[in-house]
Amino acid sequence: MILVRQEIGDVLRDYRLQKGRTLRQVASKASVALGYLSEVERGQKEASSEILAAVADALDTPISQIMREVGDRLAVIEGIEPMRAIPDTVPDEFVNDFVATR
C-alpha cells in the first residue's frame, strides 16, 4: 500500500538535507515542534496543508515544487511515467509554423 505521508516526509527530508539545514533549524523557522516535524519526515504523522506550507517556506521552496516531487515519486511507485515539466519556451519549429500561417 502506498502511503502518501511517507512520500511527503521523504521529500521534505530530501529538500532539507539538500539545503544543508538541520531538523531543528527548519522546525524553528516553520514554528513547528521539532518532534512533530521529525514524525512527519519519517511518515508517522500526516501534516496539515498549513504545516506543509510553513515547512516549504522554511525550506525556501515553493510548496508546488514539493508536491510535484511527491507526485512524481508516487507515479514511479504506481508504475506510471511521471509528468515532465512543461518547457517555458516554445520550440522554434512551432514558432516558425505559427508565423508562417499568419
Sequence and secondary structure as in RCSB ss.txt:
>XXXX:A:sequence
MILVRQEIGDVLRDYRLQKGRTLRQVASKASVALGYLSEVERGQKEASSEILAAVADALDTPISQIMREVGDRLA
VIEGIEPMRAIPDTVPDEFVNDFVATR
>XXXX:A:secstr
   HHHHHHHHHHHHHHHTT  HHHHHHHHT  HHHHHHHHTTSS   HHHHHHHHHHTT  HHHHHHHHHHHHH
HHTT        SS  HHHHHHHHHT 
